[in-house]
Amino acid sequence: MTIEDLIKKLQARPKTVDEHRATQLREWSEALAQLMGQIETWLKPAVDKGVLKVARSETEILEEDFGNYQAPVLRVTDGNAIARFEPVAGRVVGVVGAADRRLIGLKGRVDLVCGPIRIPIVRTASGVWKAVPLTGEPRELTADVISELIAEALLND
């Protein structure tokens, strides 16, 4: 890194704690919007065939560092049950997964909720979304992983 690179980085960083938190909240909001859009894209074939319906709404979240803000919720239904992708927080200390596996250094959490089922989906420090299923290892979100999670939530097999 050159001194010019250092100068640019120092000039670009937020000047106050409030600016830093506003930047983090903006990044979290953008990550949520991208996640919800990606899930909708993955589920589109099922929606097009009429076996699922997807709808968006919003919820208000209160976080100590971010204050009150609006966050998107994605509802998925097969006509019998509803599963919701609900944001939990942008600032997450960690999550304990199956077999007491701990995930730390997270940059957000969304839960897939259907009745008593609650499956955490976390955003890693590198910005990758991972499902923390009820059993097994955390897995990076893909269309297949979302399909498996929806099946776990809606089908109760």
Sequence and secondary structure as in RCSB ss.txt:
>XXXX:A:sequence
MTIEDLIKKLQARPKTVDEHRATQLREWSEALAQLMGQIETWLKPAVDKGVLKVARSETEILEEDFGNYQAPVLR
VTDGNAIARFEPVAGRVVGVVGAADRRLIGLKGRVDLVCGPIRIPIVRTASGVWKAVPLTGEPRELTADVISELI
AEALLND
>XXXX:A:secstr
  HHHHHHHHHHS SSHHHHHHHHHHHHHHHHHHHHHHHHHHHHHHHHTTS EEEEEEEEEEETTTEEEEEEEEE
EE SS EEEEEEEESSEEEEE GGG EEEEES EEEEEETTEEEEEEE TTS EEE  SSS  EE  HHHHHHHH
HHHHT  
